[in-house]
Amino acid sequence: MKNKCIATALSLLIILFSTFGCSQSGRRNTNHNTATTEGVIETVGGSSKKTVVKIKKVDGIYQIPVLVNGVKMFFIFDTGASVISISETEATFLYKQGNLTAEDIKGTAEYYDANGDISEGTIIVLKTVQIGDRILRNINASVVHNQIAPLLFGQSALEKFGKISIDNNREEITFE
């Protein structure tokens, strides 16, 4: 029965996906139930006040390594994105690995993209988002209705940090 429910949820997830694309720059409104519990920052192995993460500049865009539900991914550091954003490909991969479940699907929302167009995304909850030694729990994210959309590390995670600074010379981001 549970497998049938999960298969139904995956079917729903696939149905919700279309050929929309682009980055999720700004949230317009939420149509369905979204997660109400967004976690606080936990520190792995101690109480470090600062977390320094190496960044890589690829074609003029900063990328940061992030563990999402235990899976390493490289995200574009995007202060203009309202939420963490992943493509249909990553969502499907997380689902197949057992790192995304039917219970993690919360509904849909519309977003303004960087061009001012409105796109629909599927809202999911990521159980853990880890940057360096910092773990965020139950963070809202959007699945873009496009298989090749970039991964964007947006405000649903960034706003949990008090201060973020970028050192271009050392290629580091410091989270405080």
N, C-alpha and C positions, 0 to 999 in steps of 0.2 A: 504494500500500500504506500509506504513512504517513498519507495523508488518511483512509483507512478506519480506521486505528487511532485517529486523533484523533476521528473521528465516533463510534467505539465508546466512547471515553472520555467524550465529551460525553453520549452516551446514558446511560452509567453515572451520570454526574453528575446528569442529569435524573431518572433512576430513584431515586437516593438522596434526592432532594428530595421532601418531602411537604408537608403543611400545618402542620407544627410551626412554632412561632414563639418570640418573646420574646428577650430579651437573653441572651447567653452569660456568665452571672455566674461560674460556677465549673466547672472541668473535673472530671468524675467519674472517668472512666477512658478509656483509648484502646483501641480494639478492633483496629486494624490498624496497618500500618506508618506511622509518622510521620517527618517530616524529622529528620535527626540533625545537620544542619549549619546552625546559626543563626549569622548573621554578626555581625561587630563593627561599630561605628559608624565611618563614614568622614566626613570633613568636606570639603565642596565648596569649592574655592578658598582653602584656607589651613588653619591650625590653630587656629581659634577655640575657646576653652575654654567659651564659653557660646553658646547659640542661643536667641534671643528670638523667639517666635511670637505674633502677634496672635490673640486668641481672640474669639469672638462668643458672647454669651449669647442663646440662642433659647428662649423659654418656660422660662426658669430653668435651662437646660442648656447647658454650655459645649461649643462646637464648635471644632475645629481643622482647618485646611487641611493635607491630606496628599497627596503624590503616590504612588500605588500603581502600580508597574510603569509609571510615566510618565503615569498618568491622575490628574488632580486630583479629589479627593473631600473631602467634609467629614464628619469623624468626631466623635462624641460622645466627649469625654475621660472615660474610664471606668476609674478605678483598681480597681474591683471586678470587672471582666471579666478572665478568665484569659488570653484571647487576643484578637487583632484579630478582629473579627467583621464579615462582610459578608452581604448578602442574596443570594438566588438571582439577582436582577436584575443586581446588580453583577458577579457571577461570570460570568453569561452575556455581559454587555457586554464584560468583559475578554477572554473567550474569542473573541468575534466580532472584536475588534480585534487579535487575535494576541498579547495580553498575558498570557494564561493558556493553558497547554498541557496535554495529557493527562499529561505527565510531572510536572506540578505537583500532581496529585491524589494524595494519600497514604493515604486511608482514611477512617474515621469515628471519632468519639468521642462520648461522652455528656457532657452538661453539666447542672449545676443552674442554673436560671434564677432571676431575682430573687424569684419566688414559691415557690421550693423544688421546682418541677416538674423532671422530667428530660426533656431534649430531645436529639435526635441531630443532629450536625452533620457536614459533610464537611470533612476536614482538607485544606488546600491549602498550598503554599509560595508566598509572594509573593517574587519575585526582588528587588525593591527597594521600600523604604518610605522616603520622604523627608519630613522635617520641617525646614522652613527650609533650612539648609545641611548638615544631617546626613542621611546615607544609611545605612539598615540593610539588610543583604542576607540573603536566604534566611530569612525570618521566617514561622513557622507562623501560620496564620489558620484560622478556621472559617467555612464557608458555612452560614448558617442556612437551614433548610428552609421558607422563607417569602419571598415576593417583596417584601414591604414592611418587612422587619425593618430596624431602624436600624443604621447603621454605628458600631461601637464600637471605640475605640482602647484596647486592653487591655494586660495585663501582658506578653504575648509580645514587645511592642515596648518598653513603658515600663520594664521591668526592665533594659534595656540602658543606661539613663542612670543615672548615679550619684545625681544630685540633681535634683529637679523642684520648682519653686516657682511659685505662682500669685499674680499681682498683680491683684486685683480692680479696683482703682482705674484702673490703666492698661490693663486688659483684655489681659494678656500672660501667657504661660507661658514660663518660662526653663528650658531643659534644660542640665544641666552634666555 
